[in-house]
Amino acid sequence: MDLQITKASEADIPALNQLVNSAYRGDSSRKGWTTEADFLEGTRTDADGILEMLQHPNGTILKCEESDNLIGCVYLEIQNKKLYLGMLTANPELQGKGIGKKLLLAAEVYALENNCDTVTMTVLTGRRELIDWYVRHGYYVTNEKKPFAFNHPRYGKPKTPLEFVIIEKKTAS
């Protein structure tokens, strides 16, 4: 795969919205292994939420394309000396082909370029296979947990009580 990673723009919002929701929610998400459909119903995000991410002064979305087709993305936000990583997404029909890994590496390079000493993220505690994937890529599970406290419809409706675990990786200095 000849993958290109670049910064997303507002023109990418419709494609990003479709990609993220197809990878995390509904029947299409079950084609991959990153589905949250068993935990939440509804959407993962919406166009307004993606616009807010793109307009955040410390935020950016990296997009991954192959032959001008959007196949992955990740949201990055600088928070002091840490880089928050969220919404790591690969097209569910292409998962397992290195898209997520390439985006994860690009995020780590972005962290170094922006003097961040840690990459941090939240993962639903019930997502064991995803937590294990991050651990295999050098991340560690902290003892810190946070409640799933999103009450806006853009994040979906929990099917059961949910919480996040904090996962981190120190960047090379």
N, C-alpha and C positions, 0 to 999 in steps of 0.2 A: 504494500500500500504506500502510495506517495502522498503523505499527509502534510498539509500546510497549517501552521498555527499562527494566527494573527489576532489582533484586538478586534472585538465586535463593535459595531456601531448601531445607531438607532435604526438604520435600514435593515438590520438583521433581526429585529425584534419578532416579527411574525414567524420566521423560521426557527428562532430560538425557542419561542413559546411552544410551537408544535413539537419540536424535538424533546424538550424537557418533559412535557406532559406525556408524550408517548413512551418515554423511557421509565417513568416512575409510576404512572397511574393507568388504570383501565386494562382492558384485554391486551392491547398492543404491548404493554410493559412486560407481560408474562412471556414474551418471546425472548427476553433477556433475563439475567439473574439479578438485576438491580431493582426490581419492582418493589414498590411500597404498597401495592394494591391490597395486600392482606392486612395492612395496618391502618390505611386511610382511604377514604373514598373522596371523589371529587378531583379537583385539579391540584397540581403541585405548585403552579405559579400562574400568572397572567401577564398580559402585555404591560400593564401599568407597573407591576412588580419588577419586571425586567428593565423597564425604563428607569425606575428608581435606582436599580443597581448600576446602570450605565451612567447615571447622573451623580452618583455618590462621589464626593470629592476624592476619596481614597479607594474607590472601587473600580474594578475593570472586569470585563468578561473576555476570556480568551476563547476563540472558536477554532475548531479543527475541521478542515475541509479536505475532501479528496475530489479532484476534478471539479471544483466549484460547488460541490454538494456538501452542505453542512452535515457533519456526522458526529460532532461532539462539542462540548463546551465545559467551561468551569468558571465560577465566580470567585474573584480574589479581592480581598479588602485589607488594606494595611491598617493595623490597629496597634499603634506604638511600635514596638520592636517585633510584633508578631504579624504573620500573614494569615488571615482567616481564609480558609478554602471551603467553598460550598458549591452545591449544585453540579458536582462532577458528573457529566452525562456523556454516554455513548449511545448511538443508535442501537436499540435493542436487537435488531437483526444482525448487527456487526460486533456485538460484544464478544470478547475473547480474542480479538484481533490486534490488541495493543493500543487502541485509541485512548482508553483511560490511563494506561501507563504513560503514554506520551504526554498527555495533558498534565498528569501528576508531576512528571519531570519538568515540564515547562513552568509549572507553578513554583517548583522549588528553585529554579533559575530566577524567576521573577522575585522570589523572596530574597535571594542573595543580592540581586541588582538593586533592591530597595532597602538594603541593610536590615532585613528582618532576621532574627536569630532563631525563630521557631515558626513552623507551619502548624496551624491548629484548626480543628474542625469539630463539628458535632455530628454524631451518628446515632440513629435510633438504637437503643440497647438490644432490641429484638433482631437486629440485622447482623447476626453472627457471621455469616459468610462474607459480608462486606467489611466488618471489623477485621476479620482474619486476613482479607486481601490487603488492607492497609498495613497490618502488622508484617506481612510478608514483604512489604515495600519500605520497611524501616520505621514505621510509626509505632508508637506505644500508647496503650490505653492508660489514661490517668485515673485517679480515684475520684475525679470530679464528675458529677452528673448534674443535669439541668432538666427541669420539667419541659414538656412540650406545651408551650404556653401561647400558641398561635390561635387566635380566635377569628381570624379573617378568612372568609370563604376561599380566597386565592390559595390557601395552604391545604385545603381539604379538611374533611371531618374525620377525626379519629374514630376507629371502630372499637378500640379499647384504650385504657389509660396508657400514655406513652411518656417516655423520658429519653433524654439524650445522654450519651457518654462523650466525654471530651477525649479526643485523640490528638497526639502531637508528634512532631519530629523536629529535632534540632537541625538547623542547616549547617553545612560545613562553613567554617570561618576561615 
